[in-house]
Amino acid sequence: MTTTKAANWRQTFFIIFSGQAFSLLSSAMVQFSLIWWLTDSTGSAVVLSIAAAAGFLPQALLGPFIGTLVDRFNRKKIMIVADSAIAVSSMLLAFCFIIGEPFIWMIYIVLSVRSIATAFHMPAMQSSVPLLAPTEEPQELRAGIS
């Protein structure tokens, strides 16, 4: 493998996964912010509990099973659909905030949709790492270890 080919796949890898890392980090921040806003605006521990369950339970329950689905379908399409679902649900919630304060149940639904989409997005992204590295690279690098 020539140096330029090695540099090209590394550059592509960096661009894709730095964007994905930013996407996942900002998504986690929005998820936390929604839960915090609900807690702060209602002052209710019950609302906090339900919001936390809606935001994290779908991902925890689906996570162990999603990997098999991700392996059977196109990872790129899964990441696109998952990111799109997160974006659309966030935009709908933003629109609800623009026209007035949304109902609590709307926020619960958005938290759940975002959690389900993240459950698909994470394994699709993680399983894509070895596919970007050329086969000539050491196995440790292809596995994302180094």
Backbone as CSV, one residue per row, in Angstrom:
resi,resn,N_x,N_y,N_z,CA_x,CA_y,CA_z,C_x,C_y,C_z
1,MET,0.854,-1.175,0.000,0.000,0.000,0.000,0.895,1.232,0.000
2,THR,0.562,2.166,-0.842,1.345,3.387,-0.907,0.971,4.319,0.236
3,THR,1.844,5.280,0.472,1.627,6.224,1.566,0.378,7.074,1.329
4,THR,0.131,7.451,0.070,-1.041,8.284,-0.197,-2.336,7.529,0.055
5,LYS,-2.371,6.235,-0.304,-3.575,5.458,-0.014,-3.792,5.336,1.488
6,ALA,-2.694,5.112,2.220,-2.798,5.011,3.674,-3.291,6.330,4.261
7,ALA,-2.758,7.418,3.753,-3.179,8.730,4.251,-4.638,8.997,3.901
8,ASN,-5.070,8.563,2.715,-6.450,8.818,2.297,-7.457,8.090,3.167
9,TRP,-7.231,6.828,3.477,-8.215,6.130,4.296,-8.211,6.673,5.709
10,ARG,-7.066,7.084,6.202,-7.021,7.664,7.550,-7.753,9.005,7.586
11,GLN,-7.588,9.790,6.540,-8.283,11.072,6.473,-9.793,10.854,6.385
12,THR,-10.214,9.920,5.561,-11.636,9.599,5.448,-12.180,9.116,6.786
13,PHE,-11.441,8.234,7.432,-11.842,7.723,8.736,-11.995,8.865,9.736
14,PHE,-11.009,9.757,9.777,-11.052,10.873,10.720,-12.248,11.779,10.457
15,ILE,-12.507,12.081,9.211,-13.628,12.966,8.876,-14.955,12.333,9.279
16,ILE,-15.147,11.069,8.906,-16.420,10.401,9.204,-16.626,10.263,10.700
17,PHE,-15.621,9.764,11.387,-15.844,9.459,12.793,-15.699,10.652,13.720
18,SER,-15.037,11.710,13.289,-15.083,12.926,14.113,-16.477,13.551,14.003
19,GLY,-17.069,13.493,12.811,-18.451,13.970,12.652,-19.430,13.129,13.449
20,GLN,-19.249,11.817,13.431,-20.123,10.938,14.196,-19.938,11.142,15.702
21,ALA,-18.702,11.334,16.122,-18.451,11.581,17.551,-19.134,12.876,17.992
22,PHE,-19.035,13.917,17.174,-19.704,15.180,17.487,-21.215,14.986,17.534
23,SER,-21.741,14.222,16.576,-23.182,13.954,16.535,-23.647,13.230,17.791
24,LEU,-22.937,12.196,18.188,-23.331,11.423,19.372,-23.162,12.228,20.659
25,LEU,-22.103,13.023,20.722,-21.887,13.856,21.912,-22.991,14.907,22.035
26,SER,-23.292,15.576,20.947,-24.344,16.599,21.005,-25.706,15.959,21.272
27,SER,-25.931,14.772,20.740,-27.191,14.073,20.998,-27.330,13.719,22.481
28,ALA,-26.249,13.260,23.073,-26.274,12.946,24.511,-26.508,14.207,25.333
29,MET,-25.935,15.328,24.902,-26.131,16.585,25.617,-27.589,17.045,25.528
30,VAL,-28.204,16.888,24.371,-29.617,17.261,24.212,-30.486,16.364,25.078
31,GLN,-30.182,15.069,25.084,-30.949,14.128,25.901,-30.883,14.532,27.381
32,PHE,-29.691,14.804,27.853,-29.511,15.214,29.244,-30.210,16.544,29.516
33,SER,-30.093,17.475,28.571,-30.716,18.794,28.752,-32.238,18.704,28.838
34,LEU,-32.832,17.849,28.014,-34.284,17.682,28.074,-34.717,17.123,29.428
35,ILE,-33.991,16.128,29.907,-34.317,15.555,31.214,-34.137,16.603,32.307
36,TRP,-33.055,17.365,32.229,-32.800,18.407,33.227,-33.880,19.482,33.163
37,TRP,-34.278,19.890,31.948,-35.291,20.924,31.810,-36.615,20.455,32.407
38,LEU,-36.993,19.213,32.115,-38.228,18.680,32.693,-38.174,18.696,34.217
39,THR,-37.055,18.262,34.761,-36.897,18.220,36.212,-36.960,19.616,36.810
40,ASP,-36.276,20.554,36.183,-36.225,21.927,36.684,-37.579,22.618,36.556
41,SER,-38.265,22.401,35.445,-39.529,23.110,35.234,-40.683,22.516,36.048
42,THR,-40.623,21.227,36.339,-41.717,20.613,37.108,-41.375,20.452,38.584
43,GLY,-40.102,20.276,38.882,-39.692,20.044,40.267,-40.138,18.691,40.791
44,SER,-40.469,17.789,39.899,-41.015,16.504,40.292,-39.994,15.383,40.098
45,ALA,-39.824,14.584,41.126,-38.938,13.420,41.033,-39.552,12.340,40.146
46,VAL,-40.870,12.285,40.118,-41.553,11.309,39.262,-41.308,11.638,37.792
47,VAL,-41.405,12.917,37.440,-41.142,13.341,36.066,-39.689,13.039,35.702
48,LEU,-38.768,13.293,36.623,-37.358,12.963,36.398,-37.188,11.476,36.130
49,SER,-37.828,10.647,36.921,-37.712,9.194,36.760,-38.273,8.719,35.430
50,ILE,-39.436,9.227,35.069,-40.057,8.812,33.805,-39.229,9.305,32.615
51,ALA,-38.745,10.535,32.703,-37.924,11.083,31.618,-36.620,10.292,31.468
52,ALA,-35.988,9.959,32.570,-34.749,9.168,32.511,-35.026,7.786,31.932
53,ALA,-36.140,7.180,32.334,-36.507,5.864,31.789,-36.802,5.966,30.291
54,ALA,-37.530,6.999,29.890,-37.850,7.180,28.469,-36.595,7.455,27.651
55,GLY,-35.627,8.134,28.251,-34.416,8.502,27.535,-33.350,7.428,27.486
56,PHE,-33.359,6.511,28.437,-32.269,5.542,28.490,-32.717,4.082,28.444
57,LEU,-33.924,3.791,28.881,-34.379,2.403,28.934,-34.501,1.744,27.553
58,PRO,-35.054,2.429,26.533,-35.113,1.772,25.216,-33.731,1.356,24.701
59,GLN,-32.765,2.214,24.890,-31.414,1.899,24.441,-30.849,0.723,25.229
60,ALA,-31.089,0.687,26.516,-30.573,-0.401,27.349,-31.259,-1.730,27.023
61,LEU,-32.554,-1.700,26.753,-33.273,-2.929,26.454,-33.001,-3.442,25.039
62,LEU,-32.917,-2.538,24.079,-32.712,-2.935,22.689,-31.247,-3.197,22.345
63,GLY,-30.350,-2.542,23.060,-28.926,-2.615,22.751,-28.367,-4.005,22.516
64,PRO,-28.642,-4.970,23.391,-28.067,-6.300,23.187,-28.571,-7.018,21.929
65,PHE,-29.715,-6.625,21.394,-30.293,-7.317,20.254,-30.071,-6.605,18.923
66,ILE,-29.762,-5.329,18.964,-29.648,-4.521,17.752,-28.441,-4.940,16.916
67,GLY,-27.383,-5.386,17.553,-26.168,-5.761,16.828,-26.412,-6.784,15.732
68,THR,-27.279,-7.750,15.989,-27.560,-8.759,14.960,-28.294,-8.149,13.772
69,LEU,-29.158,-7.185,14.029,-29.853,-6.506,12.932,-28.892,-5.643,12.122
70,VAL,-28.006,-4.964,12.826,-27.031,-4.102,12.165,-26.140,-4.926,11.241
71,ASP,-25.784,-6.124,11.663,-24.924,-6.977,10.838,-25.620,-7.474,9.576
72,ARG,-26.936,-7.516,9.577,-27.687,-8.041,8.433,-28.049,-6.983,7.401
73,PHE,-27.984,-5.709,7.786,-28.409,-4.639,6.890,-27.268,-3.657,6.633
74,ASN,-27.515,-2.727,5.753,-26.529,-1.729,5.360,-26.286,-0.754,6.517
75,ARG,-25.073,-0.766,7.045,-24.738,0.077,8.208,-24.867,1.567,7.893
76,LYS,-24.466,1.937,6.695,-24.548,3.343,6.294,-25.993,3.826,6.329
77,LYS,-26.901,3.025,5.785,-28.319,3.400,5.784,-28.879,3.431,7.206
78,ILE,-28.446,2.500,8.033,-28.904,2.483,9.430,-28.474,3.765,10.140
79,MET,-27.209,4.173,9.943,-26.741,5.406,10.586,-27.481,6.623,10.051
80,ILE,-27.755,6.651,8.752,-28.480,7.782,8.164,-29.910,7.853,8.710
81,VAL,-30.595,6.708,8.735,-31.976,6.685,9.237,-32.013,7.042,10.725
82,ALA,-31.071,6.499,11.503,-31.041,6.798,12.939,-30.768,8.275,13.186
83,ASP,-29.771,8.839,12.495,-29.483,10.269,12.657,-30.658,11.119,12.202
84,SER,-31.317,10.703,11.134,-32.479,11.449,10.641,-33.632,11.410,11.639
85,ALA,-33.854,10.257,12.247,-34.921,10.146,13.251,-34.633,11.052,14.446
86,ILE,-33.376,11.084,14.861,-32.992,11.961,15.969,-33.198,13.424,15.585
87,ALA,-32.778,13.781,14.380,-32.900,15.173,13.929,-34.355,15.592,13.777
88,VAL,-35.165,14.741,13.162,-36.585,15.085,12.943,-37.315,15.217,14.277
89,SER,-37.080,14.281,15.188,-37.753,14.380,16.486,-37.309,15.633,17.238
90,SER,-36.048,15.985,17.121,-35.551,17.203,17.773,-36.146,18.454,17.148
91,MET,-36.278,18.456,15.822,-36.873,19.613,15.149,-38.358,19.758,15.502
92,LEU,-39.069,18.646,15.587,-40.474,18.711,15.988,-40.617,19.260,17.407
93,LEU,-39.735,18.820,18.285,-39.777,19.336,19.651,-39.399,20.819,19.694
94,ALA,-38.409,21.208,18.897,-38.038,22.625,18.832,-39.214,23.461,18.332
95,PHE,-39.935,22.951,17.337,-41.119,23.646,16.837,-42.173,23.784,17.935
96,CYS,-42.337,22.727,18.723,-43.299,22.789,19.838,-42.885,23.854,20.856
97,PHE,-41.583,23.986,21.094,-41.107,25.021,22.012,-41.317,26.416,21.422
98,ILE,-41.200,26.545,20.118,-41.390,27.846,19.469,-42.837,28.312,19.591
99,ILE,-43.783,27.399,19.378,-45.192,27.798,19.421,-45.749,27.821,20.843
100,GLY,-45.026,27.297,21.779,-45.465,27.268,23.171,-44.767,26.126,23.895
101,GLU,-44.999,26.029,25.155,-44.365,24.965,25.927,-45.010,23.622,25.598
102,PRO,-44.200,22.631,25.208,-44.776,21.332,24.829,-45.294,20.572,26.047
103,PHE,-46.191,19.647,25.779,-46.680,18.774,26.840,-45.554,17.835,27.269
104,ILE,-45.614,17.414,28.515,-44.576,16.533,29.046,-44.544,15.221,28.273
105,TRP,-45.691,14.695,27.898,-45.714,13.428,27.177,-45.035,13.532,25.823
106,MET,-45.052,14.726,25.209,-44.346,14.919,23.938,-42.843,14.752,24.139
107,ILE,-42.359,15.299,25.224,-40.928,15.197,25.509,-40.562,13.750,25.813
108,TYR,-41.420,13.033,26.507,-41.173,11.607,26.756,-41.052,10.836,25.443
109,ILE,-41.927,11.132,24.501,-41.886,10.447,23.204,-40.587,10.775,22.464
110,VAL,-40.223,12.047,22.464,-38.984,12.451,21.793,-37.778,11.782,22.445
111,LEU,-37.757,11.734,23.773,-36.663,11.060,24.463,-36.595,9.583,24.071
112,SER,-37.738,8.937,23.958,-37.774,7.521,23.578,-37.314,7.302,22.140
113,VAL,-37.784,8.146,21.227,-37.382,8.024,19.821,-35.884,8.218,19.686
114,ARG,-35.354,9.224,20.370,-33.920,9.483,20.312,-33.129,8.312,20.888
115,SER,-33.636,7.710,21.959,-32.964,6.574,22.572,-32.981,5.347,21.658
116,ILE,-34.095,5.090,21.018,-34.195,3.959,20.084,-33.257,4.172,18.891
117,ALA,-33.241,5.382,18.353,-32.364,5.672,17.217,-30.894,5.531,17.607
118,THR,-30.535,5.970,18.795,-29.158,5.829,19.267,-28.789,4.362,19.458
119,ALA,-29.761,3.552,19.862,-29.517,2.115,20.020,-29.131,1.480,18.689
120,PHE,-29.659,1.994,17.586,-29.274,1.492,16.266,-27.986,2.140,15.775
121,HIS,-27.828,3.422,16.064,-26.694,4.169,15.538,-25.353,3.697,16.107
122,MET,-25.299,3.482,17.398,-24.017,3.130,18.040,-23.404,1.834,17.493
123,PRO,-24.126,0.709,17.453,-23.487,-0.496,16.922,-23.173,-0.398,15.427
124,ALA,-23.999,0.343,14.679,-23.707,0.515,13.253,-22.405,1.280,13.069
125,MET,-22.205,2.306,13.867,-20.969,3.079,13.772,-19.770,2.251,14.227
126,GLN,-19.915,1.559,15.338,-18.801,0.772,15.870,-18.417,-0.367,14.938
127,SER,-19.388,-0.993,14.297,-19.060,-2.092,13.404,-18.544,-1.606,12.054
128,SER,-18.660,-0.318,11.776,-18.136,0.240,10.531,-16.652,0.556,10.610
129,VAL,-16.121,0.663,11.804,-14.706,1.021,11.967,-13.784,0.056,11.221
130,PRO,-13.908,-1.263,11.402,-12.995,-2.165,10.694,-13.171,-2.152,9.179
131,LEU,-14.326,-1.737,8.704,-14.571,-1.726,7.268,-13.853,-0.591,6.554
132,LEU,-13.490,0.458,7.277,-12.814,1.594,6.651,-11.309,1.388,6.521
133,ALA,-10.749,0.569,7.389,-9.304,0.333,7.340,-9.010,-0.738,6.296
134,PRO,-7.981,-0.525,5.483,-7.640,-1.537,4.479,-7.150,-2.828,5.136
135,THR,-7.298,-3.924,4.437,-6.921,-5.227,4.995,-5.419,-5.347,5.226
136,GLU,-4.629,-4.500,4.584,-3.176,-4.557,4.766,-2.741,-3.991,6.116
137,GLU,-3.633,-3.259,6.786,-3.298,-2.669,8.075,-3.275,-3.742,9.157
138,PRO,-2.509,-3.522,10.227,-2.483,-4.497,11.326,-3.879,-4.694,11.922
139,GLN,-4.144,-5.881,12.418,-5.449,-6.218,12.966,-5.830,-5.291,14.112
140,GLU,-4.869,-4.881,14.936,-5.167,-3.989,16.070,-5.715,-2.654,15.576
141,LEU,-5.143,-2.162,14.476,-5.606,-0.887,13.927,-6.996,-1.048,13.324
142,ARG,-7.228,-2.161,12.615,-8.542,-2.405,12.003,-9.622,-2.566,13.058
143,ALA,-9.248,-3.075,14.212,-10.231,-3.274,15.279,-10.475,-1.995,16.070
144,GLY,-9.730,-0.938,15.756,-9.920,0.334,16.449,-9.208,0.387,17.786
145,ILE,-8.254,-0.503,18.008,-7.560,-0.542,19.296,-6.497,0.542,19.383
146,SER,-5.749,0.749,18.301,-4.679,1.743,18.393,-5.029,3.017,17.712
